Amino acid sequence: MVVIGGGVIGLELGSVYQRLGTQVTVVQHGPVICPFLDAEIAKAFQQTLKKQGIQFKLNSSVDSGENNREKGVKVNIKNDKGETEVLDCDVCLLSIGRHAFTEGLQLDKAGISAN
């Protein structure tokens, strides 16, 4: 399994699948996982996940991906040095960012702006 995004949700799901026997590789655009955490905590968290067997591709971006139902998924990544790599996996979990779904809550009637 390839998890795109090194935030809380992707890492939680990745660690669950890792404990169930799946080989997990996390692709993170930046130099650290969970960049909103204190640097020491993020580093310790990553070390714990590495001990569980999760592999990390930091400073890497996804160029493209190809889904083939019989053969799995190919994820093409590029690191900050411009080197490319193809990750072959059975499944890819896209876990980047989040967006609040506020449509239909009638926030404008309450005088609340959801910009």
Residue, then its C-alpha position, 0 to 999 in steps of 0.5 A: m500500500v502507498v499512502i500519499g500524505g503524511g498527516v494524521i489520517g494517512l498515518e493512522l490508516g497506514s499503521v493499522y494496515q501495517r499491523l495487519g500485515t500490509q507493507v506500507t510506504v508513505v509519500q510526504h511532500g515535505p521533510v517531516i510527517c505531521p508538520f503541524l507537530d513539534a519537531e521532536i514529537a514528529k521525529a519520535f513518531q516517525q521513528t516509532l512508525k519505522k520500527q513498525g515497518i512503515q517506509f517513508k519517502l519524504n521530500s517527494s511529490v507524486d507525478s502521476g499514477e496508473n490504476n490497473r485492476e488486475k496489476g494494481v497501482k503504479v505511483n510515479i514519484k519525484n524527490d527533491k533532487g529530481e530523481t524519479e521512482v515508480l512504486d508498485c502497490d496493490v492499493c493507493l490511499l490518497s490522504i492529502g488535506r481536508h475541506a469542511f463540507t458546510e453546504g446546506l448548513q445555512l451559515d449565512k442566516a446565522g451571520i457566519s462566513a465560511n470563507 
